[in-house]
């Protein structure tokens, strides 16, 4: 049978099977083609392409696994969500993403329906782990950590297939990723994310009727998202002291955005605000820039007496002080320090030791910290978590740091 017909047959089988019907909408997204210039298969986050010679080597269960593998990369939006990370270290990121999708494939209840082709990465240890969790574990445990900075490929296509590609610590990803055709603007990326979510929702209706339990990686995509900006504003507002006197000499800036001109609080200000930022290596420039931008906006409205930025990983490595004259330049003045392990208790120890009288404390972290957190801070605390959704704040409130919806 011609590879094109075998590919079509694999699509139909996956769309009809109870355990993979969830991905029907994703399978129908974009183009699915058999090509001659690919050693295995690749996706650009929307389209999927399969190497003709590689398909010819595969049994039907292996081909179904390969097709599901590519479509899971699309369903989980790996190319979109981790585009920057793939560009910086394509091989290591491909390994992490492959572990996630192959875990889903291996753990299908119908064991013979999809069989990983030879070279497919799978590790029982990583069952139900996320890309970031695997990435962190590999960085800590790989025997050749220096390879991480040297594994970048050239050009837009990551060429590290199971045939003839490079390997990271002996690990060889099954497929490739092509960023040359990826969405380049935030609007394009948002539209792609919406298409993927809609496709999964359509498939989840059928999967739900069939009583199929969704994999953790997919289930998390349907969790309701909370805009961290709103939580941050509410937290700061609740920490503001003295709101008894009002004046018409200046309008309330928060209401002016809605064309409502109301008096502002004469005493709408707060004392010192402590911002403790995790520098263990998992906080990216994107999150830090977004956070700093929102912080500037809040400072313009609430005007803290001072902002103390504390840099920490396993210990506190330094601090920066900002007053009302320097709030607008916070983004350009931030100078992170640290980069080691992670122990959030050190922030509490530092605030206590230095006798810092904070009116509120913001902790910005990836959430991968020690289990027994010793938090003795009496001031209201908000933990802003960028990755670990299982993080439990020792005190105060917490919010997962995601884009607004």
C-alpha positions in Angstrom: 0.0 0.0 0.0 1.3 3.5 -0.9 2.5 5.6 2.1 -0.2 8.2 1.4 -2.9 5.6 1.7 -1.3 4.1 4.8 -1.2 7.6 6.4 -4.9 8.2 5.6 -5.7 4.8 7.1 -3.8 5.6 10.3 -5.7 8.9 10.6 -9.1 7.1 10.3 -8.1 4.5 12.8 -7.0 7.1 15.4 -10.1 9.2 14.9 -12.3 6.2 15.4 -10.5 4.6 18.4 -12.1 5.5 21.8 -8.7 6.4 23.4 -7.5 8.7 20.5 -10.8 10.2 19.3 -9.9 13.1 21.5 -7.3 14.2 18.9 -9.7 14.0 15.9 -9.9 17.8 15.5 -6.2 18.2 15.8 -5.5 15.5 13.2 -7.7 17.4 10.8 -5.9 20.6 11.4 -3.4 21.8 8.9 -1.7 19.6 6.2 -0.6 16.0 6.7 1.8 15.0 3.9 4.2 12.3 2.9 7.5 13.9 1.8 10.8 12.7 0.4 13.2 15.0 2.2 12.6 14.1 5.8 14.3 11.2 7.6 11.5 10.6 10.1 8.7 13.2 10.6 8.3 16.8 11.7 5.7 19.4 12.6 5.7 23.2 12.6 3.1 23.3 15.3 0.2 23.1 12.8 1.1 21.0 9.8 2.6 17.5 10.0 5.0 15.9 7.5 6.2 12.3 7.3 9.2 10.8 5.6 8.3 8.4 2.8 11.2 6.0 3.5 10.6 6.0 7.2 6.9 5.1 6.8 7.8 2.2 4.6 9.8 0.7 7.5 7.0 0.9 10.0 4.2 -1.5 10.9 0.7 -0.2 11.1 0.8 0.1 14.9 4.1 2.0 14.7 2.7 4.3 12.0 -0.3 5.1 14.2 2.1 5.8 17.1 4.2 8.2 14.8 1.1 10.0 13.7 -0.2 10.3 17.2 3.2 11.5 18.3 3.2 14.4 15.8 -0.4 15.4 16.6 0.3 15.3 20.3 3.1 17.9 19.8 0.4 20.0 18.1 -2.3 19.3 20.7 0.1 20.3 23.5 1.3 23.4 21.5 4.9 22.5 22.1 6.2 24.6 19.2 4.2 27.6 20.3 4.6 27.5 24.1 8.3 26.6 24.0 9.4 28.4 20.9 12.1 30.4 22.6 13.4 27.4 24.5 13.5 25.3 21.3 15.5 28.0 19.6 18.0 28.2 22.4 18.4 24.4 22.9 16.5 22.5 20.3 17.8 19.0 21.1 17.2 19.1 24.8 13.8 20.6 24.4 12.9 18.0 21.8 13.9 15.2 24.2 11.7 16.7 26.9 8.7 17.1 24.6 9.1 13.6 23.2 9.1 12.1 26.7 5.8 13.8 27.4 4.0 12.7 24.2 5.5 9.2 24.2 4.3 8.7 27.8 0.7 9.3 26.6 1.2 6.8 23.8 2.8 4.1 25.9 0.0 4.4 28.5 -2.9 3.8 26.1 -5.0 1.0 27.6 -5.1 -0.7 24.2 -1.4 -1.6 24.2 -1.2 -3.1 20.7 -3.0 -0.2 19.0 0.0 2.1 19.0 3.6 0.9 19.3 6.5 3.3 19.5 8.9 3.0 16.6 12.5 2.0 17.4 14.2 5.0 18.9 11.2 6.5 20.5 12.1 8.0 23.9 10.2 6.7 26.9 11.0 6.7 30.6 8.6 5.3 33.2 9.9 7.8 35.7 8.4 10.7 33.7 4.8 9.4 33.7 2.5 12.4 33.8 5.4 14.8 34.1 5.3 18.2 32.2 8.0 19.4 29.8 9.3 21.9 32.4 9.5 19.2 35.1 11.4 16.9 32.8 13.7 19.7 31.6 14.6 20.6 35.2 15.3 16.9 36.1 17.5 16.4 33.0 19.5 19.6 33.7 20.1 18.4 37.2 21.0 14.8 36.4 22.5 14.6 32.9 26.1 13.4 33.0 27.2 16.1 30.4 25.5 19.3 31.5 27.7 21.4 29.3 26.1 19.8 26.3 23.0 22.0 27.0 24.6 25.1 25.7 26.2 23.4 22.7 23.2 21.4 21.4 21.6 24.2 19.4 21.1 23.5 15.7 21.6 25.8 12.8 18.8 27.4 10.8 15.1 27.1 11.5 14.7 23.3 11.3 15.8 21.2 14.3 17.6 18.2 12.7 18.0 15.7 15.5 16.1 12.6 14.3 16.7 9.1 15.3 18.6 8.6 12.1 22.0 10.3 12.0 21.2 13.3 14.2 23.1 14.5 17.2 22.1 13.3 20.7 22.0 14.9 24.1 23.7 12.6 26.6 22.9 9.7 24.3 19.2 10.6 24.0 17.9 10.7 20.4 14.6 12.3 19.7 12.3 10.5 17.3 11.3 13.5 15.1 12.0 17.1 14.2 10.5 20.6 14.6 10.3 23.2 11.9 10.0 26.8 13.0 10.3 28.4 9.6 6.6 28.4 9.0 5.5 29.2 12.6 3.3 32.1 13.5 5.6 35.1 14.1 3.3 37.7 15.7 1.5 37.5 19.1 -1.8 37.7 17.3 -0.9 34.7 15.0 0.2 32.7 18.0 -3.0 33.5 19.9 -5.1 32.5 16.9 -3.2 29.2 16.6 -3.7 28.5 20.3 -7.4 29.2 19.9 -7.6 26.7 17.0 -5.9 24.0 19.0 -8.1 24.5 22.0 -11.2 24.4 19.9 -10.1 21.3 18.1 -9.4 19.6 21.5 -12.8 20.7 22.9 -14.5 19.1 19.9 -12.6 15.9 20.4 -13.1 15.9 24.2 -16.9 15.8 23.7 -16.6 12.5 21.9 -14.0 11.2 24.4 -16.2 12.2 27.3 -19.1 10.3 25.9 -16.9 7.2 25.5 -15.8 7.6 29.2 -12.1 8.0 28.4 -9.9 9.6 31.0 -7.9 12.5 29.6 -4.1 12.4 30.0 -2.9 14.9 32.6 -1.1 17.0 30.0 -4.3 17.4 28.0 -6.6 17.8 31.1 -4.5 20.7 32.3 -5.2 22.6 29.1 -8.9 22.7 30.0 -8.4 24.1 33.4 -9.9 27.6 33.8 -7.2 30.2 33.6 -7.0 33.1 36.1 -5.5 36.4 34.9 -2.6 36.9 37.4 -2.8 40.7 36.7 -6.2 40.9 38.3 -5.1 38.9 41.3 -2.0 41.1 41.7 -4.1 44.3 41.5 -6.6 43.0 44.0 -3.8 41.9 46.4 -2.1 45.3 46.3 -5.4 47.1 46.7 -6.3 45.1 49.7 -2.9 46.0 51.2 -3.3 49.8 50.7 -3.6 51.7 54.0 -5.9 54.6 54.7 -8.7 55.3 52.2 -10.8 57.7 54.2 -10.2 61.0 52.5 -11.1 61.7 48.9 -10.1 64.6 46.7 -11.2 66.0 43.3 -7.8 67.5 42.7 -6.8 64.3 40.9 -9.0 61.7 39.4 -9.0 58.0 40.2 -6.7 56.6 37.4 -8.2 53.1 37.5 -11.6 54.4 36.7 -10.5 56.9 34.1 -9.7 54.0 31.7 -13.5 53.4 31.6 -14.3 57.1 31.1 -15.4 57.4 34.8 -14.0 60.6 36.4 -14.2 60.1 40.2 -12.2 61.4 43.1 -9.1 59.6 44.2 -8.1 58.7 47.8 -6.0 61.3 49.4 -4.1 58.6 51.4 -4.2 56.0 48.7 -0.7 54.7 49.4 1.1 51.8 51.0 4.3 51.3 52.9 7.2 49.3 51.7 6.5 46.5 49.2 8.9 43.6 49.1 9.2 41.8 45.8 11.2 38.5 46.2 12.2 37.0 42.8 13.4 33.5 42.4 16.6 33.4 40.3 17.1 29.6 40.4 17.1 29.6 36.6 13.5 28.9 35.7 12.2 32.5 35.6 12.4 33.7 32.0 12.8 37.3 30.7 9.3 37.2 29.3 7.7 36.6 32.7 10.0 39.0 34.4 9.2 41.8 31.9 5.5 41.2 32.1 5.6 41.3 35.9 7.8 44.4 35.9 5.4 46.2 33.5 2.4 45.4 35.7 4.3 46.5 38.8 5.1 49.9 37.3 1.4 50.4 36.6 0.5 49.5 40.1 3.2 51.8 41.5 1.7 54.6 39.5 -1.6 54.1 41.1 -0.8 53.0 44.7 2.6 54.7 45.1 4.3 52.5 47.7 6.8 54.3 49.9 9.5 52.0 48.6 9.9 48.8 46.7 12.6 46.3 47.9 13.5 43.7 45.2 15.1 40.7 46.8 17.0 38.2 44.6 17.1 34.6 45.9 17.6 31.0 45.0 18.9 28.8 47.9 19.9 32.0 49.8 19.3 35.7 49.3 22.0 37.1 47.2 21.2 40.8 47.2 18.5 43.4 47.0 17.7 46.6 45.1 15.7 49.5 46.6 13.4 51.7 44.5 11.6 54.9 45.5 8.9 56.8 43.8 11.3 58.6 41.5 12.7 55.4 40.1 9.5 53.3 39.7 9.1 54.0 36.0 12.6 52.6 35.3 12.4 49.4 37.3 12.5 47.2 34.2 15.8 48.6 33.0 17.3 48.7 36.5 16.7 45.2 37.6 19.9 43.2 38.1 19.2 39.6 39.0 21.6 37.7 41.2 21.9 34.0 41.9 21.2 30.9 39.8 21.6 28.0 42.2 19.1 25.7 44.0 15.8 26.9 45.3 14.7 27.4 49.0 11.9 30.0 49.5 12.3 29.8 53.3 15.4 32.0 52.8 13.2 34.9 52.0 11.4 34.7 55.3 14.7 34.3 57.1 16.0 37.4 55.4 13.0 39.6 56.1 13.2 38.5 59.8 16.9 38.9 60.1 17.0 42.3 58.5 13.9 43.4 60.5 12.2 44.6 57.3 8.8 46.2 58.0 7.0 45.3 54.8 3.4 46.1 54.3 3.1 43.3 51.7 5.3 40.7 50.1 5.2 39.4 46.6 7.1 36.1 45.9 7.8 35.4 42.3 8.9 31.7 41.8 8.7 28.7 39.5 7.2 26.8 42.5 9.8 24.1 42.6 10.9 24.7 46.1 11.5 22.7 49.3 8.6 20.7 50.7 8.7 22.0 54.3 8.6 25.8 53.8 9.3 27.8 57.0 7.4 31.1 56.4 7.3 33.4 59.4 6.4 36.6 57.5 3.4 38.4 59.2 2.8 40.8 56.3 0.2 39.7 53.6 2.0 37.5 51.1 1.1 36.6 47.4 3.0 33.8 45.7 3.1 34.2 42.0 4.0 30.8 40.5 5.2 30.4 36.9 5.3 26.6 36.5 4.5 24.2 39.3 0.7 24.0 39.6 1.0 21.7 42.6 2.8 24.4 44.7 1.0 25.1 47.9 1.6 28.6 49.5 2.7 28.3 53.1 0.7 31.5 53.9 -1.3 34.1 52.1 -2.5 33.7 48.5 -1.1 32.2 45.3 -1.8 32.5 41.6 -0.4 30.6 38.6 1.4 33.1 36.3 -0.4 32.7 33.0 -1.3 35.1 30.2 -4.7 36.8 30.4 -7.6 35.1 28.6 
